[in-house]
Amino acid sequence: MMKLIPERLRRRSEPDPDGTMTLVDHLSELRYRLLVAIAAIGVGAIAGWFLFDRVIDLLLNPYCDYWRTVPRGVRATRDCALFFSGALEPLLIKLKLVVFLGLFIALPVVLYQIWAFVVPGLTKRERRMAIPFVLSSVVLFALGALVAYWTLPKALNFLLGFAGDQFAPLLSADRFLSFVMLVALSFGLAFEFPIVLVFLLLAGAVTTRQLRDWRRGAILGIAVFAAIITPSSDPYTMLAMTIPMVLFYEGAIIVGRLMKR
């Protein structure tokens, strides 16, 4: 495997057993990890290219469900469809969604590269958590994306129907897909919240006692965070993000107690 990587792109040296590395070694390690992550996303994007049509049909379902509720006399089109206004827009739309799918497919590799980059600064016990970290991060990100898709119909009904029955939707493909990807990404990142808390507990940056003392402020902060990070800012999406994050916060306290932190 290493023979296939050009000499100038390889890591300069392996970290010492005690985890010490020079600045040059850190930069070489960072470059190596970035290249592996980008290559994994590229491979995932190739798979995403072939999944494009199926994913588009899946993402269109919530919009088409709302479109069918619009009175026929008000509908702007005969069939449920998205639109584009420029000659290059279809290509850009497909590339954007394919890269997003590539990131989602390559997420285990990307997360492992992030973990491997910070491993030299961790203890041997913490290094053993690489696989649980990657697996739990992938599962939580996927769960966040599923929750985002589950809330999408309610969010669209609220947003598109806010002006009343006198208005009919005529959505551009680029804006709609960008909106859906941002919602999925925001939920995926938000659902990594317990991983961050557990990592801080392991690193000794916080304690369970502090988390308990900060509970009220944390709940307020979570609500504000959900209001800011969700692209739609509708009540359904905000609640769908706020409630799990509060539960994750309480779960991190329980995990911290079990770890005696």
For each residue, the residues with C-beta under 8 A, 3 or more apart:
1: 4 5
2: 5 10
3:
4: 1
5: 1 2 9 10
6: 9 10
7: 10
8:
9: 5 6 31 32 35
10: 2 5 6 7 32
11: 14 25 28 29 32
12: 24 25 28
13: 25 28
14: 11
15: 19 20 21 25 29 120
16: 19 20 21
17:
18:
19: 15 16 119 120 121 122
20: 15 16 120
21: 15 16 25 26 29 120
22: 25 26
23: 26 27
24: 12 27 28
25: 11 12 13 15 21 22 28 29
26: 21 22 23 29 30
27: 23 24 30 31
28: 11 12 13 24 25 31 32
29: 11 15 21 25 26 32 33 117 120
30: 26 27 33 34 117
31: 9 27 28 34 35
32: 9 10 11 28 29 35 36
33: 29 30 36 37 113 114 116 117
34: 30 31 37 38 113
35: 9 31 32 38 39
36: 32 33 39 40 109 113
37: 33 34 40 41 106 109 110 113
38: 34 35 41 42
39: 35 36 42 43
40: 36 37 43 44 106 109 110 113
41: 37 38 44 45 99 102 103 106 110
42: 38 39 45 46 102
43: 39 40 46 47 102 105 106
44: 40 41 47 48 101 102 103 104 105 106
45: 41 42 48 49 98 99 101 102
46: 42 43 49 50 102
47: 43 44 50 51 101 102 105
48: 44 45 51 52 55 97 98 99 100 101 102 104 105
49: 45 46 52 94 98
50: 46 47
51: 47 48 54 55 101
52: 48 49 55 56 94 97 98 101
53: 56 57
54: 51 57 58
55: 48 51 52 58 59 97 101
56: 52 53 59 60 97
57: 53 54 60 61
58: 54 55 61
59: 55 56 62 63 177 180
60: 56 57 63 64 80 82
61: 57 58 64 65
62: 59 65 66 149 152 153 156
63: 59 60 66 67 80 82 156 169 171 176
64: 60 61 67 68 80
65: 61 62 68 69 153
66: 62 63 69 70 153 156 157 160 161 169
67: 63 64 70 75 80 169
68: 64 65 80
69: 65 66 157 161
70: 66 67 74 75 165 168 169
71: 74 75 165
72: 75
73:
74: 70 71 165 166 167 168
75: 67 70 71 72 78 168
76: 168 169 170
77: 80 81 170
78: 75
79:
80: 60 63 64 67 68 77
81: 77
82: 60 63 171 172 173 176 177
83: 170 171 172 173
84: 89 90 93 172 173 174
85: 89 172
86: 89
87:
88: 91 92
89: 84 85 86 92 93 173 174
90: 84 93 94 173
91: 88 94 95
92: 88 89 95 96 174
93: 84 89 90 96 97 173 174 177
94: 49 52 90 91 97 98
95: 91 92 98 99
96: 92 93 99 100 174 177 178 181
97: 48 52 55 56 93 94 100 101 177 181
98: 45 48 49 52 94 95 101 102
99: 41 45 48 95 96 102 103
100: 48 96 97 103 104 181 185
101: 44 45 47 48 51 52 55 97 98 104 105
102: 41 42 43 44 45 46 47 48 98 99 105 106
103: 41 44 99 100 106 107 110
104: 44 48 100 101 107 141 145
105: 43 44 47 48 101 102
106: 37 40 41 43 44 102 103 109 110
107: 103 104 110 111 137 138 141
108: 111 112 134 135 138
109: 36 37 40 106 112 113
110: 37 40 41 103 106 107 113 114
111: 107 108 114 115 133 134 137 138
112: 108 109 115 116 130 134
113: 33 34 36 37 40 109 110 116 117
114: 33 110 111 117 118
115: 111 112 118 119 130 133 134
116: 33 112 113 119 130
117: 29 30 33 113 114
118: 114 115 121 122
119: 19 115 116 122 127 130
120: 15 19 20 21 29
121: 19 118
122: 19 118 119 126 127
123: 126 127
124: 127 128
125: 128 129
126: 122 123 129 202
127: 119 122 123 124 130
128: 124 125
129: 125 126 132 133 202
130: 112 115 116 119 127 133 134
131: 134 135
132: 129 135 136
133: 111 115 129 130 136 137 195 199
134: 108 111 112 115 130 131 137 138
135: 108 131 132 138 139
136: 132 133 139 140 195
137: 107 111 133 134 140 141 192 195
138: 107 108 111 134 135 141 142
139: 135 136 142 143
140: 136 137 143 144 188 191 192 194 195
141: 104 107 137 138 144 145 188 189 191 192
142: 138 139 145 146 188
143: 139 140 146 147 191
144: 140 141 147 148 184 187 188 189 190 191 192
145: 104 141 142 148 149 184 187 188
146: 142 143 149 150
147: 143 144 150 151 187 191 240 241 244
148: 144 145 151 152 183 184 186 187 188 237 240
149: 62 145 146 152 184
150: 146 147 240
151: 147 148 154 155 183 236 237 240
152: 62 148 149 155 156 180 183
153: 62 65 66 156 157
154: 151 157 158 234 236 237
155: 151 152 158 159 183 232 234 236 237
156: 62 63 66 152 153 159 160
157: 66 69 153 154 160 161
158: 154 155 161 162 232 234 235 236
159: 155 156 162 232 234
160: 66 156 157 169
161: 66 69 157 158 164 165
162: 158 159
163: 166 167
164: 161 167
165: 70 71 74 161
166: 74 163
167: 74 163 164
168: 70 74 75 76
169: 63 66 67 70 76 160
170: 76 77 83
171: 63 82 83 175 176
172: 82 83 84 85 175 176
173: 82 83 84 89 90 93 176 177
174: 84 89 92 93 96 177 178
175: 171 172 178 179
176: 63 82 171 172 173 179 180
177: 59 82 93 96 97 173 174 180 181
178: 96 174 175 181 182
179: 175 176 182 183 231 232
180: 59 152 176 177 183 184
181: 96 97 100 177 178 184 185
182: 178 179 185 186 231
183: 148 151 152 155 179 180 186 187 230 231 232 237
184: 144 145 148 149 180 181 187 188
185: 100 181 182 188 189
186: 148 182 183 189 190 229 230 231 241
187: 144 145 147 148 183 184 190 191 240 241
188: 140 141 142 144 145 148 184 185 191 192
189: 141 144 185 186 192 229
190: 144 186 187 193 225 226 229 241 244 245
191: 140 141 143 144 147 187 188 194 244 245 248
192: 137 140 141 144 188 189 195 196
193: 190 196 197 245 248 249
194: 140 191 197 198 248 249 251 252 255
195: 133 136 137 140 192 198 199
196: 192 193 199 200
197: 193 194 200 201 206 211 248 249 252 256
198: 194 195 201 202 252 255 256
199: 133 195 196 202 203
200: 196 197 203 205 206
201: 197 198 204 205 206 207 208 252 255 256 259 261
202: 126 129 198 199 259 261
203: 199 200
204: 201 207 261
205: 200 201
206: 197 200 201 210 211
207: 201 204 210 211 256 261
208: 201 211 212 253 256 257 261
209: 212 213
210: 206 207 213 214
211: 197 206 207 208 214 215 218 249 252 253 256
212: 208 209 215 253
213: 209 210
214: 210 211 217 218
215: 211 212 218 219 249
216: 219 220
217: 214 220 221
218: 211 214 215 221 222 249
219: 215 216 222 223 246 249
220: 216 217 223 224
221: 217 218 224 225
222: 218 219 225 226 242 245 246 249
223: 219 220 226 227 238 242
224: 220 221 227 228
225: 190 221 222 228 229 245
226: 190 222 223 229 230 237 238 241 242 245
227: 223 224 230 233 238
228: 224 225
229: 186 189 190 225 226 241
230: 183 186 226 227 233 234 237 238 241
231: 179 182 183 186
232: 155 158 159 179 183 237
233: 227 230 237 238
234: 154 155 158 159 230 237 238
235: 158 238 239
236: 151 154 155 158 239 240
237: 148 151 154 155 183 226 230 232 233 234 240 241
238: 223 226 227 230 233 234 235 241 242
239: 235 236 242 243
240: 147 148 150 151 187 236 237 243 244
241: 147 186 187 190 226 229 230 237 238 244 245
242: 222 223 226 238 239 245 246
243: 239 240 246 247
244: 147 190 191 240 241 247 248
245: 190 191 193 222 225 226 241 242 248 249
246: 219 222 242 243 249 250
247: 243 244 250 251
248: 191 193 194 197 244 245 251 252
249: 193 194 197 211 215 218 219 222 245 246 252 253
250: 246 247 253 254
251: 194 247 248 254 255
252: 194 197 198 201 211 248 249 255 256
253: 208 211 212 249 250 256 257
254: 250 251 257 258
255: 194 198 201 251 252 258 259
256: 197 198 201 207 208 211 252 253 259 261
257: 208 253 254 260 261
258: 254 255
259: 201 202 255 256
260: 257
261: 201 202 204 207 208 256 257
